Every structure is written in C-alpha cells, then in structure tokens.
Amino acid sequence: AGCVSSFSALSPSERGDYSGTAWEERHTVRPPSGPVVLVCCVTTAGPLSVAVHPSWAPLGARRFLDVVAASEPSYFSDPGVPMMRCMKNFLCQFGIPGDPSAGKQFRGKGMPDDEQWLPAGPDHMTNARGVHRFPRGYMAYAGGGKNSRSNQFIMSLADNKRLGGGSPWEVPWGELVGDASFETLGKIYTGYGDNGPKQGVLSNRGADQQVRDEFPELDYMTGCTVVEDGTAGAVEGEKETGGDAGGDREESAGRDEGGAAEEAAER
C-alpha cells in the first residue's frame, strides 16, 4: 500500500473538521479547526502520509511545506534525509539533509514559536478517556529553547504523555494518516536509538559513505510531495523571523519533562 491518494480517503477530523465527537478517540482536546495539506513522504521503511494542519501551528506547518518544496537541489537528494535519532516506543527525529548542499536556506534559520494548543503540565498527560497528550503519529519540531525550531522534526512512534507538555518547540503541526503510515512507523529502524549519526557530522558532511558504512541499517526519507492542498487561496501565516537554531541545542530535542531518560525508565 502507498500513500493516501486524496482527501476523500480521510475522516472529517483528519481533514481538520472537529465539529463532531470522532476527534475524541485520538486527541486529548479539540484541535484548532482548519483546512489541511496532504503530503506523501517516501522512506526506506515505507510510505508516510502527512496531514499538515496550518491551523494547529501556522509557522511550523509553513516551514515543513517549504522544506517539501525546496529544489535545486531537492531537500531529499540522494541518499535522502537520515532518520537519525529513532528510539523504540518514543520518537524519531530527522531533518538534516543527507546531501550537505541541500537545504542551506534553512540552516540556522529559526522562527518564532507557535502558540501551544495542547494542555501543558503533568495534570494533562492523559485525559479522562485515557488518550495521551501526544499520540502516535503526531509531528512537531526538535528544539532546545525559545524560538529554536528550524528544520529538524520529530514524530511520535508511540502514544506519549510527556511530549507537548511545556517545551515550546513541541507544538504539533501535523499528524500521520492512513493505515500504511502506521505500518511504516513500526518498521523504522530504532536499533541505534540515541547513538545514531551525530548532528554535527550530518550538518557538515551529510550522510556520506562513512556514515552509511557506520550506520548501515539507518532509514532515510527520500522524497515528499504535496498530494492535495486544502488551503489553496488562503492567506499565509505571518512571516517567519528571528531566532538562531543552533545544532547543539537540538541535541536535547524531544526530552520534555525528562524525555528520553524517563521514557526509557518507563519501558
């Protein structure tokens, strides 16, 4: 099975319509309503269909779509974007191009934080229905401080109650949709965990032959394309400004409220 081919295959809530109650099965609170952009990403583990929700996080959604549209060279030029930090039952972090000549327009280009729409704090890790705050397939940014989002992303490999609980970069801007996407999540290689290729190495050299030899099981995102744009004609979000998103700060990404250490302890 491949990517979701059109909006018609999505549920109303996946299309950004939360007028009913179906959203309660997946989200802890009612997300902000609005049109979505459906994106198909191809990885070496399988397809990922991404419902990008500008209403959730206008700036974060716009940056991801800019990455998808980047060309000359493509952001996903051979060998693709390494899925460099993927931890079983936690998250997968990716975003540094495997081709160091790609994506230069995004390096160090931070943007203001979007407003967090998830409820923060330990009292909201799960709701009365048992839904976790950051469910499997949610997508946000890696970061390490205020206005630190740039071009590194995280997606949840399992329902998670800690992510989105206070770190300003962990505002969800999209979610995976379609059965094939969730099958792919279960196939992404997580054996390297937190010991995959270093961000500095990838930023300077890309996923060169030495990296590929050292991490032969690493998965890659090899392409993303817009399938359908429900926001066509809508006014874009405010222009992105300011902020320095240095690489070292992103080493702490996805460790909200104890993050990886506490997740590992729970497992």
Secondary structure, 3 states (H helix, E strand, C coil): CCCCCCHHHCCCCCCCCCCCCHHHHCCCCCCCCCCCEEEEEEECCEEEEEEECCCCCHHHHHHHHHHHHCCCCCCCCCCCEECCEECCCCEEEECCCCCCCCCCCCCCCCCCCCCCCCCCCHHHCECCCCCECECCCEEEECCCCCCCCCCCEEEECCCECCCCCCCCCCCCCEEEECHHHHHHHCCCCCCCHHHCCCHHHHHHHCCCHHHHHHCCCCCEEEEEEEEEECCCCCCCCCCCCCCCCCHHHHCCCCCHHHHHHHHHHHC
